[in-house]
Amino acid sequence: MLGCGHSSPRFLCNQAVIYLLFFCHLAAVTLARQKTFIYDK
């Protein structure tokens, strides 16, 4: 996995993955809301 070499702790890598997943989920929800909002007009 990128950025998960021997130099960086595994905890930091897990944190980064969690933040990335959360951000992707947030973006997907926002996009879905925007689409619904546009179609409702």
C-alpha positions as CSV (number, residue, x, y, z in Angstrom):
1,M,0.0,0.0,0.0
2,L,1.3,3.5,-0.8
3,G,2.8,5.4,2.1
4,C,2.9,2.2,4.3
5,G,6.5,1.4,4.2
6,H,8.8,0.4,7.1
7,S,9.4,4.1,7.9
8,S,5.7,4.9,8.8
9,P,3.8,3.2,11.6
10,R,0.9,0.9,10.7
11,F,-1.5,3.0,12.9
12,L,-0.9,6.1,10.7
13,C,-1.7,4.1,7.6
14,N,-4.9,2.8,9.1
15,Q,-5.9,6.3,10.1
16,A,-5.2,7.6,6.5
17,V,-7.3,4.8,5.0
18,I,-10.2,5.5,7.4
19,Y,-10.1,9.2,6.6
20,L,-10.0,8.4,2.9
21,L,-13.0,6.1,3.1
22,F,-14.9,8.7,5.2
23,F,-14.1,11.4,2.6
24,C,-15.2,9.2,-0.3
25,H,-18.5,8.4,1.5
26,L,-19.1,12.0,2.3
27,A,-18.4,13.0,-1.4
28,A,-20.8,10.2,-2.6
29,V,-23.6,11.4,-0.2
30,T,-23.1,15.0,-1.3
31,L,-23.2,14.1,-5.0
32,A,-26.4,12.0,-4.4
33,R,-28.0,15.0,-2.6
34,Q,-27.0,17.4,-5.4
35,K,-28.5,15.1,-8.1
36,T,-31.7,14.7,-6.1
37,F,-31.9,18.5,-5.6
38,I,-31.3,19.1,-9.3
39,Y,-34.0,16.6,-10.4
40,D,-36.5,18.0,-7.9
41,K,-36.4,21.4,-9.5
